[in-house]
Amino acid sequence: MNLAKMGAAIGAAMLGALTVAPALAQPAASADTVAAIRARGQLVCSHAPSTVGFSLPDSQGVWRGIDVDYCRAVAAAILGDGSRIRVVPSSTQQRFTMLQSGEIDLLVRSTTWTLAREASLGFEFAAINVYDGQGFMVHRDSGVTSARQLDGATVCVQPGTTTELNMADFFRANRLRFTPVVIESIEEIRNAFISRRCDAYTNDASSLASFAASQGANANRYLLLPEIISKEPLGPVVRKGDWRFFDIVRWTHFALVTAEEFGITQANVDTFLTSNNPDIQRFVGRTGDLGRMLGLENDWAVKIIRAVGNYGEIWERNMTPIGFPRGINNLWTRGGLQYAPPMR
């Protein structure tokens, strides 16, 4: 590729990452999402359409994954029943307009927390449910073992993502040539990589691990390269200004983390209802008014754990099977970054 074409490719990738989202309209800040959820008796969530470990229907059509479990946890807190959710799949380009328009209540779709998305789109990220980073996957038989060997490569990438800009920055910083193959549909982009329309596939490392896991016996055909080129803190997103809903979503995450710290699981949560530990008494709602402060029942945290278990259980159920190590997503007491403020 000559320099002019390389510059055009990089420019297009950067322009897509920078301009797609900010062009969207700001959402109204006055909506009462909690009231709307209670009125319809259902929480409406948006997820990626087909991502093992994050959001994927099982053989009975029931959605499974860490992002789905977060929606169930919020539904349990507000409605007392984690099954009262409606899942609306979305593409990378649709997700923000769907949240802004009120078509969905909550976006939990492997979405990276960035300054631009909070400052210009009218959103708030309530928590980080997965600390991630962008990587590259190649065909194992290509002989490539480092991203710095991708000079002149074609790279599959989704539009309207931070991934585009990160990729362009990486290749430019390392003076490498590349040609982006931009495809919106997650299934189409994966098929393009499998059929070798592109030499490499770039996405969050967890998403790449999910892709490999979805290939079953063929998973060993693909190699995740060692370089992680970005910070990708993923988490649930709400409309800015609806602070009661924001608080509930944020503290739902902290309740999941706190339960793991206490050793409270889906199986044993009821045995903690008579605990003499003051912190646990507040957590389960026997003392204090933590739930009422959020506009919820005082046993809201118990309902969450009964519905989905604690953070560690959610991880083991969804992320461990796809081979994504917990690493920095461990509790802070185990050298990780998951840390909940005191619930008191």
Secondary structure, DSSP 8 states (H G I E B T S, - for coil): --HHHHHHHHHHHHHHHHHTTTTS----S---HHHHHHHHT-EEEEE-SSBTTTBEE-TTS-EESHHHHHHHHHHHHHHS-TT-EEEEE--TTTHHHHHHHTS-SEE-SS-B--HHHHHHHSEEE---SEEE-EEEEEEGGG---SGGG-TTEEEEE-SSSHHHHHHHHHHHHTT--EEEEE---HHHHHHHHHTTSSSEEEEEHHHHHHHHHHTGGGGGGEEE-S---S-EEE--EEETT-HHHHHHHHHHHHHHHHHHHHT--TTTGGGGTT---HHHHHHHTSSS-HHHHTTS-TTHHHHHHHHH--HHHHHHHHTGGGT---GGGSBGGGTSSB------
